[in-house]
Structure formats: structure tokens, C-alpha cells
Amino acid sequence: MMDKFTKQKRAQIMASIKGRGTSPEKSVRSCLRRLGVRFRGNVENLPGTPDFVIQGQKKAIFVHGCFWHGHKGCRRSERPETNRPFWDKKIDGNIARDRRNLRELKKEGWKVLVIWQCQIKDESKIMQRLLRFAEK
């Protein structure tokens, strides 16, 4: 896929991307609150800094952006053709890091749920998944 933005515009877009408090995270936070699930956000002392943690139940929830975390088969995860080696290294590294973090959490007895950015548009499904995950 060719980049449709100039280098300067792409740099401006990339610089504005946040790591916390993203729209997908806000949507999931809203769903958790409406379900009455008590949680903590961005728990830094756990592997991978889960976006949400249900502390007493040892449950962690990650909200992954499809592009940044390499959501396999998702159209949003297509890598730019420009500077391809950089993007391959960056995203493949993110995927490997995510796998390590999930493995470490599970080894410590945590149950983990990953919600992808592209799944959030169907709020009723997300509500059902969150409810099932929180109730187990």
C-alpha cells in the first residue's frame, strides 16, 4: 500500500498518536463501567501494562490497535510500503513483545482478554465478551 500522505504529514500524524487513553480504550472503559465491573487502568507493575485489570480476579484486558500490534488478517494492519524494513521490524517486535507479555501473565496465574480495535465497532458483542470474561 502506497502512503497517501507526504513525509511531513505522515510525521505529524505519527507524532500525534497516543499510547494511553485512545478512543478504543475509552470505548472499552465505558462498557466496563456500564457493566458495573470494577477495574484499574494501565497497571504498570504487570507485564505489558494491561489497559484494564480486574484485580481480585487476576484478569487483565488489553485493547490493541490493529496496525501497531499486527492484527493478522485485518485490513487496518496493512504495513506501509515506504520504509518497509522499519515497519516490519517495529511491528514484528511489537507482536513478539505482546506474546512474551501474555505468556508471562498467564504463567503468573492471570487470565487475559485481548480486544482488537476493529472489534470495538460492534459494542453489543464487546459488552457480551467483557461480561463473560468478568463473570468467569
Secondary structure, 3 states (H helix, E strand, C coil): CCCCCCHHHHHHHHHCCCCCCCHHHHHHHHHHHHHCCCCEECCCCCCCCCCEEEHHHCEEEEEECCCCCCCCCCHHHCCCCCCHHHHHHHHHHHHHHHHHHHHHHHHCCCEEEEEEHHHCCCHHHHHHHHHHHHHC
